[in-house]
Amino acid sequence: MQFQKDDIREKILAAAGETFLMQGFGKASMREIAKKAGISTSNMYNYFKSKAELFYAIADPVFHHLANLRKEVFEYKANKDFNNENFMQQFTEFVPKVMFEMIRKYRKELLLVMDCSKGTKYEQLKKMMATAMETNFTDNIISKKKKSLLQDSFLMHILAMNLVEGILEITRNYKNDEWAKNNIESLMKYHIRGMVQFFT
């Protein structure tokens, strides 16, 4: 029956998610995942042909969510309508809201792709996200006058890495929705106060 197949598939995904989070992709084994799911290893291969396929079944949705989020939230440009007020509103109202919704919906999957993906196509994702933010900060946010005062974009690299790690620390130490929301809002206010000096 299709219902039973779907139920078994969901058990495999749940067991795999727990195992990958505890051990990382490299150390996790199909045998251990099967045991945790309560099925035979041979039966699990009827659902997923490899450990990588199983990992990506869990990780791909959050990757696509992050890709869309990056375009929506962090790829703004300094155009004629751009000013300090717009940027501050973006980072103190809109960004905390979408960050919170992402953590609430994809908390375990986010940690999976960011912390437990060594040996997969996502092992450099955290670095790539930070680099994309850094590039946007440097190319589109900093004023030309301020940019000339910076020897290179390393400060923007630090700010981007700090923002990514801050979001992940909130995700790793998640207590409840209100706690996460308050900490995300505080993190964004902290960042905006540090960055606003580079706008004009």
PLY file of the C-alpha trace (Angstrom):
ply
format ascii 1.0
element vertex 200
property float x
property float y
property float z
element edge 199
property int vertex1
property int vertex2
end_header
0.00 0.00 0.00
1.17 3.54 -0.81
0.36 4.72 2.71
2.73 2.13 4.21
5.47 3.07 1.73
5.12 6.75 2.56
5.17 5.94 6.27
8.37 3.91 5.93
9.98 6.63 3.82
9.19 9.23 6.49
10.66 6.96 9.19
13.85 6.62 7.14
14.11 10.38 6.65
13.55 11.04 10.36
16.13 8.45 11.38
18.61 9.77 8.82
18.16 13.35 9.97
18.91 12.41 13.57
21.92 10.30 12.57
23.41 12.91 10.25
23.01 15.60 12.91
24.73 13.46 15.55
27.54 12.02 13.41
27.79 14.12 10.27
27.42 12.77 6.75
30.82 11.06 6.64
30.47 8.92 9.77
26.80 8.02 9.40
26.04 4.60 7.94
23.04 3.25 6.07
23.02 0.26 8.39
22.70 2.47 11.47
20.00 4.60 9.85
18.03 1.48 8.90
18.28 0.16 12.44
17.06 3.46 13.87
14.17 3.46 11.37
13.24 -0.09 12.35
13.71 -1.65 8.92
16.31 -3.83 7.23
19.21 -2.22 5.39
18.25 -4.02 2.19
14.72 -2.65 2.41
16.03 0.88 2.90
17.83 0.65 -0.43
14.43 0.20 -2.05
13.72 3.80 -1.01
17.14 5.44 -1.31
19.92 4.10 -3.53
22.74 5.70 -1.54
23.60 7.63 1.59
24.10 10.75 -0.56
20.64 10.45 -2.10
19.17 10.13 1.38
21.11 13.16 2.63
20.02 15.30 -0.30
16.39 14.28 0.16
16.62 16.08 3.52
19.03 18.87 2.61
17.84 20.01 -0.83
14.65 21.77 0.35
16.51 23.98 2.81
19.22 24.72 0.23
16.58 25.96 -2.23
14.96 27.98 0.53
18.33 29.59 1.37
19.00 30.37 -2.29
15.64 32.14 -2.63
16.12 33.89 0.69
19.52 35.22 -0.35
18.03 36.81 -3.45
15.06 38.21 -1.56
16.89 39.52 1.50
20.58 40.06 0.90
20.92 41.00 -2.76
19.69 44.58 -2.44
21.43 47.33 -4.39
22.29 50.91 -3.56
20.05 52.67 -6.11
18.42 56.08 -6.14
15.81 54.91 -3.62
18.37 53.35 -1.30
19.21 55.19 1.92
20.07 54.55 5.54
16.41 54.46 6.53
15.54 51.83 3.91
18.46 49.66 4.92
17.69 49.97 8.62
14.05 49.09 8.03
15.10 46.06 5.98
17.43 44.78 8.69
15.33 45.59 11.73
11.89 44.54 10.43
11.85 42.34 7.34
15.08 40.35 7.76
14.43 39.22 11.37
10.97 38.03 10.36
12.16 35.86 7.45
15.15 34.57 9.44
12.86 33.52 12.26
10.44 31.78 9.89
13.36 29.92 8.29
14.70 28.71 11.64
11.25 27.69 12.82
10.55 25.71 9.64
14.01 24.33 8.80
15.98 24.35 12.05
17.38 20.80 11.87
17.85 20.88 8.11
19.71 24.20 8.35
22.15 22.72 10.86
22.47 19.67 8.65
23.66 21.60 5.59
25.77 24.09 7.55
27.40 21.89 10.21
27.13 18.24 9.11
27.62 18.22 5.34
31.34 17.51 4.95
31.74 15.10 2.05
28.64 16.38 0.23
28.05 19.08 -2.37
26.98 21.40 0.47
30.16 21.29 2.55
31.17 24.80 1.44
27.67 26.29 1.70
28.32 28.32 4.84
31.38 29.91 3.26
29.50 30.56 0.02
26.64 32.27 1.85
29.05 34.49 3.77
30.99 35.33 0.59
27.78 36.32 -1.21
26.86 38.65 1.68
30.39 40.06 1.78
30.31 40.79 -1.95
26.97 42.52 -1.68
28.07 44.59 1.30
31.23 45.65 -0.57
29.76 46.23 -4.02
26.32 47.60 -3.29
26.13 48.99 0.24
29.34 50.80 1.13
29.56 54.32 -0.27
32.41 55.03 -2.70
33.96 57.47 -0.24
34.01 54.92 2.58
35.12 52.11 0.24
38.26 54.06 -0.63
39.14 54.23 3.10
39.05 50.43 3.41
42.27 48.73 2.33
40.28 45.70 1.18
36.94 44.06 1.92
38.18 42.01 4.85
36.08 43.93 7.36
33.01 43.09 5.27
34.17 39.47 5.32
34.24 39.56 9.12
30.79 41.17 9.30
29.31 38.61 6.90
30.86 35.64 8.72
29.73 37.07 12.04
26.15 37.40 10.79
26.05 33.84 9.41
27.57 32.37 12.58
25.24 34.44 14.76
22.19 33.05 12.98
23.58 29.53 13.29
24.33 29.94 17.00
20.72 30.96 17.58
19.65 27.90 15.58
21.98 25.54 17.47
20.85 26.79 20.88
17.16 27.21 20.04
14.98 27.25 23.17
11.58 28.37 21.91
10.00 30.65 19.31
10.00 33.80 21.44
13.63 33.28 22.47
14.72 32.80 18.86
12.74 35.79 17.61
14.14 38.13 20.26
17.72 37.02 19.65
17.42 37.36 15.87
16.05 40.89 16.28
18.91 41.79 18.64
21.50 40.31 16.27
20.18 42.35 13.35
20.14 45.57 15.40
23.73 44.90 16.43
24.76 44.47 12.80
22.94 47.48 11.46
24.54 49.73 14.06
27.96 48.52 12.99
27.32 48.84 9.26
25.45 52.13 9.05
28.73 54.07 9.37
29.75 52.83 5.92
26.69 54.11 4.05
27.56 57.77 3.65
0 1
1 2
2 3
3 4
4 5
5 6
6 7
7 8
8 9
9 10
10 11
11 12
12 13
13 14
14 15
15 16
16 17
17 18
18 19
19 20
20 21
21 22
22 23
23 24
24 25
25 26
26 27
27 28
28 29
29 30
30 31
31 32
32 33
33 34
34 35
35 36
36 37
37 38
38 39
39 40
40 41
41 42
42 43
43 44
44 45
45 46
46 47
47 48
48 49
49 50
50 51
51 52
52 53
53 54
54 55
55 56
56 57
57 58
58 59
59 60
60 61
61 62
62 63
63 64
64 65
65 66
66 67
67 68
68 69
69 70
70 71
71 72
72 73
73 74
74 75
75 76
76 77
77 78
78 79
79 80
80 81
81 82
82 83
83 84
84 85
85 86
86 87
87 88
88 89
89 90
90 91
91 92
92 93
93 94
94 95
95 96
96 97
97 98
98 99
99 100
100 101
101 102
102 103
103 104
104 105
105 106
106 107
107 108
108 109
109 110
110 111
111 112
112 113
113 114
114 115
115 116
116 117
117 118
118 119
119 120
120 121
121 122
122 123
123 124
124 125
125 126
126 127
127 128
128 129
129 130
130 131
131 132
132 133
133 134
134 135
135 136
136 137
137 138
138 139
139 140
140 141
141 142
142 143
143 144
144 145
145 146
146 147
147 148
148 149
149 150
150 151
151 152
152 153
153 154
154 155
155 156
156 157
157 158
158 159
159 160
160 161
161 162
162 163
163 164
164 165
165 166
166 167
167 168
168 169
169 170
170 171
171 172
172 173
173 174
174 175
175 176
176 177
177 178
178 179
179 180
180 181
181 182
182 183
183 184
184 185
185 186
186 187
187 188
188 189
189 190
190 191
191 192
192 193
193 194
194 195
195 196
196 197
197 198
198 199
